[in-house]
Amino acid sequence: MTVFQRARSQEQREARRQAILAAAAAMLAEMPVAEVTLNELSRRAGLAKSNVLRYFESREAVLLELLDAAWRDWLATLEADLAAGADPDAPVAARSARLAGMVAGSLSGRPVLCDLISAQAAVLERNVSPQVAAQYKRASIAGITELGQLMRGTVGELGADDGTRLAAAATLTAGALWPHAHPGAAVLAAYEADPALAAWRQDFTTTLLEVLEVLIAGLLARASS
């Protein structure tokens, strides 16, 4: 039986934290957020559950930290993608379409991030202390603000605050849309049995793209009025 050795130095404590985060990230690559349990996370990290809780106050605290890391990684990639081949002299309609397409396409390629976003308000923020909640909210606001700046950098005709509004709406839409586009087994069986029901299944990329196009057009119309 492995005997737990308490981390003595800051480096050892940080190594334990990173091991827990890595184990949780590996689990998310295999299963949805809803199936990630503290017991299994502890087993994979090679620690007793009580020892995992020395470093994170709950399963949700671990997942919120992973959400923040996944968001920052996505933003860095999106910034590079938007900069590549950008044409500031293109018509606003073309730049708007490019922005909507790149945001929708890049998010659809990051299922773990989308699953975490979809669980954020209803699940992940429900079992944490006010301190952890405040820490995450500050990081989230900073992330939304940065996304808004990227969006306004692509479509400069948006109003001063419209980039942030668009970023917030895009995130809320992605979070709400993800579970509808990826339903459970019972709903999938119902779709398979009844084509009339299946016709109402939402495609994540297509629907998010369409919503973003409408939002951008509406914000541009308001900015010019």
C-alpha positions in Angstrom: 0.0 0.0 0.0 1.3 3.4 -0.9 1.9 5.7 2.0 1.0 9.3 1.4 4.0 11.7 1.9 2.9 15.2 2.6 4.5 17.8 0.3 7.0 19.8 2.3 8.1 22.5 -0.1 6.3 24.9 -2.3 7.7 23.1 -5.3 6.3 19.8 -4.0 2.9 21.3 -3.3 2.8 22.8 -6.8 3.8 19.5 -8.3 0.9 17.9 -6.5 -1.6 20.5 -7.7 -0.4 20.0 -11.3 -0.7 16.3 -11.0 -4.3 16.7 -9.9 -5.0 19.0 -12.7 -3.4 16.7 -15.2 -5.4 13.8 -14.0 -8.6 15.8 -14.3 -7.7 16.9 -17.8 -7.1 13.3 -18.8 -10.5 12.4 -17.5 -12.2 15.2 -19.5 -10.6 13.8 -22.6 -12.4 10.5 -22.0 -15.7 11.6 -20.4 -18.1 14.5 -20.0 -17.9 16.9 -17.0 -20.9 15.2 -15.4 -19.0 11.9 -15.1 -15.9 13.3 -13.5 -16.0 12.2 -9.8 -13.7 13.2 -7.0 -13.2 9.5 -6.1 -11.9 8.6 -9.6 -9.9 11.8 -9.8 -8.2 10.9 -6.5 -7.5 7.4 -7.7 -5.9 8.6 -11.0 -3.9 11.2 -9.2 -2.6 8.5 -6.8 -3.9 10.4 -3.7 -6.5 9.8 -1.1 -9.6 12.0 -1.6 -8.8 13.9 1.6 -5.4 14.7 0.2 -6.8 16.0 -3.1 -8.9 18.3 -0.9 -5.7 19.7 0.6 -5.1 21.4 -2.7 -8.6 22.0 -4.1 -11.6 22.5 -2.0 -13.9 20.5 -4.3 -14.1 18.7 -7.7 -15.7 21.9 -9.0 -12.7 24.0 -8.0 -10.5 21.7 -10.0 -12.7 22.0 -13.0 -13.0 25.8 -12.8 -9.2 26.0 -12.9 -9.1 23.8 -15.9 -11.8 25.9 -17.6 -9.8 29.0 -17.1 -6.7 27.3 -18.5 -8.6 26.0 -21.5 -10.1 29.4 -22.2 -6.7 31.1 -22.1 -5.3 28.5 -24.5 -8.2 28.9 -26.9 -7.9 32.7 -26.8 -4.2 32.5 -27.7 -5.0 30.2 -30.7 -7.9 32.3 -31.8 -5.8 35.5 -31.7 -3.2 33.9 -33.9 -5.8 32.5 -36.3 -7.6 35.9 -36.6 -4.3 37.6 -37.3 -3.2 35.1 -40.0 -4.5 36.4 -43.3 -6.4 39.3 -41.8 -7.5 41.9 -44.3 -8.4 45.2 -42.5 -9.4 46.7 -45.9 -12.0 44.0 -46.6 -15.7 45.0 -46.5 -17.2 44.9 -43.1 -19.5 42.1 -44.2 -16.6 39.9 -45.1 -14.7 40.6 -41.9 -17.9 39.9 -39.9 -18.4 36.6 -41.6 -14.8 35.6 -41.1 -15.0 36.5 -37.4 -18.2 34.5 -36.8 -16.9 31.5 -38.8 -13.6 31.4 -36.9 -15.1 31.7 -33.5 -17.7 29.0 -34.2 -15.3 26.7 -35.9 -12.6 27.0 -33.3 -15.0 26.4 -30.4 -16.5 23.4 -32.1 -13.0 21.9 -32.2 -12.6 22.2 -28.5 -15.3 19.9 -27.0 -13.8 19.9 -23.5 -13.8 23.7 -23.3 -17.4 23.8 -24.6 -18.5 21.2 -22.1 -16.9 23.1 -19.2 -18.6 26.3 -20.4 -21.9 24.6 -20.5 -21.4 23.4 -16.9 -20.0 26.6 -15.5 -23.0 28.4 -14.0 -25.3 25.4 -13.3 -22.7 23.1 -11.8 -19.2 24.3 -11.4 -20.0 27.5 -9.5 -22.4 25.7 -7.1 -19.9 23.9 -4.9 -17.1 26.4 -4.2 -16.4 28.9 -1.6 -17.0 32.7 -2.2 -13.2 33.1 -2.4 -12.8 30.5 -5.2 -16.0 31.9 -6.9 -14.6 35.5 -6.9 -11.2 34.3 -8.1 -12.8 32.5 -11.1 -15.2 35.3 -11.9 -12.3 37.8 -12.1 -10.5 35.5 -14.5 -13.7 35.0 -16.5 -14.3 38.7 -16.8 -10.7 39.2 -18.0 -11.2 36.4 -20.5 -14.4 37.8 -21.9 -12.9 41.3 -22.1 -9.9 39.9 -24.0 -12.2 38.0 -26.4 -14.2 41.2 -26.9 -11.0 43.1 -27.8 -10.1 40.4 -30.4 -13.6 40.7 -31.9 -13.5 44.4 -32.1 -10.0 44.2 -33.5 -11.4 42.3 -36.4 -14.6 44.3 -36.9 -13.6 47.8 -35.8 -17.0 49.2 -36.7 -18.5 47.7 -33.6 -19.2 50.2 -30.8 -16.8 50.8 -27.9 -18.5 48.3 -25.6 -19.9 46.0 -28.3 -16.9 43.7 -28.5 -17.5 42.8 -24.9 -21.2 42.4 -25.4 -20.6 40.2 -28.4 -18.0 38.1 -26.5 -20.4 37.5 -23.6 -23.3 36.6 -25.8 -21.1 34.2 -27.8 -20.0 32.5 -24.7 -23.5 32.2 -23.3 -24.8 30.9 -26.6 -22.0 28.3 -26.9 -22.7 27.1 -23.3 -26.4 26.8 -23.8 -26.1 25.2 -27.3 -23.5 22.6 -26.5 -25.7 20.1 -24.6 -28.5 20.5 -27.1 -26.2 19.6 -29.9 -24.8 16.7 -27.9 -27.8 15.1 -26.3 -27.8 12.0 -24.1 -28.6 8.4 -25.2 -32.3 8.6 -24.6 -32.7 11.7 -26.8 -30.5 10.2 -29.5 -32.6 7.1 -29.5 -35.7 9.2 -29.9 -34.2 11.1 -32.8 -33.3 7.8 -34.5 -36.8 6.5 -34.0 -38.6 9.6 -35.2 -37.1 11.7 -38.1 -39.5 14.5 -37.3 -37.8 14.9 -33.9 -34.4 14.5 -35.4 -35.0 17.5 -37.7 -34.9 19.7 -34.6 -31.5 18.6 -33.5 -29.1 21.5 -33.4 -25.7 21.4 -35.1 -23.4 23.3 -32.9 -21.1 24.9 -35.4 -23.9 25.9 -37.8 -26.2 27.3 -35.2 -23.5 29.2 -33.3 -22.3 30.7 -36.6 -25.8 31.9 -37.5 -26.3 33.4 -34.1 -23.0 35.2 -34.2 -23.8 36.6 -37.7 -27.1 37.9 -36.5 -25.6 39.4 -33.3 -22.8 41.1 -35.2 -25.2 42.5 -37.8 -27.5 43.8 -35.1 -24.7 45.5 -33.1 -23.3 47.1 -36.3 -26.8 48.4 -37.2 -27.2 49.9 -33.7 -23.7 51.4 -33.8 -24.4 53.2 -37.1 -27.9 54.5 -36.1 
